[in-house]
Amino acid sequence: MDRHLSGPQLARLVAIAPGARPYYRVLAQAVRSLLLDGRLSPRMRVPAERHLADALGVSRTTVTAAYDLLREQGYLESRQGAGSWTVLPDAASMGANNPWITSGDDGMLPLHAAAPLAISTLPSAIAFAGEQYPRYTLGMGYDPLGIAPLRQAIAARYTAQGLATRPAQILVTTGAQQAIHLVTTELLSRGDPIVLESPTYPHAVDLARLRGARIIPVGIPDGGWDLELLTSAMRQSAARLAYLIPDFQNPTGHLMDDATRAGVVGAARRYGTTLLVDETWRELAIDEVPDTAPLAAFDTDGRVISIGSASKLWWGGLRIGWIRTTAAMVRRLAVLRAAVDIASPLFEQLVVTRLFEDIEDARAERRRTHGASRDALVAALRARMPDWGFAVPKGGGSLWVRLESPSATALTDAASCHGVRLAPGPWFGADGTLEGRLRLPFTQSPQVLAEAVDRIAEARVRGAYGARPAQPLTPAL
């Protein structure tokens, strides 16, 4: 550690306004902001307490209190005889005081999004990408299909799961959402029917509407998919496309068994339906679950198109996804995506390539962290909202909660006044229903979830939601 700041240098950087109180907290906040904004690097030695106190014209006790607070928050480390230096804390341990978990600049806790914190191996993968990046400057700098090492890693993962796959069958995309967009754009025309689960991933509904498709919703019972309902929906609508989430379904958390998977693919073959299968949550088992094959393992004629994403297993900020389909369809989709962004960012592809090498370690870490968060959320809800019902999923990232009345939108409005963003049930439906449901993700730390549940409970007591029973809302026509 050879970089350091003198007392006068740090005093100029913090630029604390005269009269700021309490001074030690303002000083700690200023140093933290410098670090989070990138103006102060991690592993930089800060001046001794007395040197900074002299430069600021305050007492040494004040600087000591500021340094103690920074150490408590995880932004400063010290060792006897070696001084103190800046660090970035582990995001999962920061609780509700983590400035990066909030929605924008308003301090809202983001329980509207099931986006996980970064995996612990991400920094080393970023360092690997930085080492590899210069080699790629000798070439064109982008590949519309995705860089070869990443496509090989994705194909190898499918093969290891029992679905033989060649790199030519993989198209790397800028997130799973772009993958859904490309497939729906290629296969759906205005007025075409598309089968969607209800509830389902909200952006799939948005994209179906964007294409002008005719949405055929199929409800998912509390116990999981009803094969007869899915089959009859495909037969009666002559659906061109069906979008399914068989692995820890978003938002219900259900896991489709192999018998149902085989039945769905068989029905799609009989009725001429292409299956767009979202496997974004596939790697996120928490408890022991039966081994299930990828849905495409039951495919015999190339009608199952699978998509995946780096965002749920490794980090929400990695906007890298992929499509597994036939080599011919990969080429068609690559031509289509050229009108959007030509290729996904090289650096992020290199990061994900490295992360695939330790995928089992990542899955084990998520089992620990998501398991602890899920259990904390379940305990908090049972203690504070015992009249809410839910099944505890064995994986995925959220609880699908049944409220005591059809009042999800009213509760969402009340909770926002108490600093929590929520995802009401109607977001996940295509027809204005699901007002009695709420999705609560457990992708944040246990501390954040406990704080969020406390705020939601306060909203029920103090807000308009808690003042009187909410009335059912009439869906928009």
Number of C-alpha atoms within 10 A of each C-alpha: 7 6 11 17 16 14 19 15 14 19 21 11 13 18 11 14 9 7 7 11 10 9 18 20 18 16 24 21 16 16 25 21 15 15 18 16 10 9 11 18 17 16 17 18 22 23 20 17 20 17 17 23 20 15 15 19 10 14 13 17 13 18 24 17 17 21 25 18 18 21 19 12 19 18 22 24 19 15 8 6 6 8 13 21 22 23 20 16 15 15 18 21 16 18 18 22 14 17 17 15 23 18 17 11 8 8 16 21 28 21 25 17 20 21 20 24 23 19 22 17 15 18 12 13 21 18 13 17 20 14 11 14 15 10 10 13 10 8 8 7 13 15 15 18 24 24 21 15 15 23 23 18 19 25 20 17 16 18 14 11 13 13 18 13 19 18 19 18 20 28 27 30 30 20 23 23 20 20 27 27 18 20 19 22 17 14 12 19 15 12 12 18 21 26 25 25 24 22 26 25 20 15 14 19 23 13 17 26 15 13 17 15 21 18 21 20 20 20 17 19 12 11 10 17 20 13 16 12 13 22 19 14 19 25 16 10 16 17 23 20 25 24 22 22 25 26 25 24 28 26 25 27 23 24 23 19 17 18 10 17 22 17 16 21 22 16 19 25 18 12 17 15 22 20 26 24 23 26 20 26 23 21 21 21 22 22 12 8 10 10 9 18 17 20 28 25 19 17 19 11 9 14 19 25 21 22 26 26 28 23 22 25 25 24 17 19 15 20 20 24 24 27 29 27 22 18 16 10 19 19 16 13 20 20 14 16 20 11 8 10 12 17 20 21 18 16 16 18 26 21 23 26 22 21 25 19 12 12 15 12 15 21 18 15 18 26 20 14 22 26 22 17 23 29 15 19 26 18 14 19 22 14 11 14 17 11 12 15 16 17 15 16 20 19 27 33 31 26 24 22 21 20 19 16 15 21 22 27 24 20 23 20 18 25 24 16 14 19 19 24 22 26 21 24 26 21 22 25 21 22 15 15 19 21 23 18 27 30 25 23 26 28 26 29 24 24 17 26 26 21 16 25 21 17 20 27 18 16 24 19 14 13 19 15 20 16 11 10 12 17 10 14 14 9 10 7 5
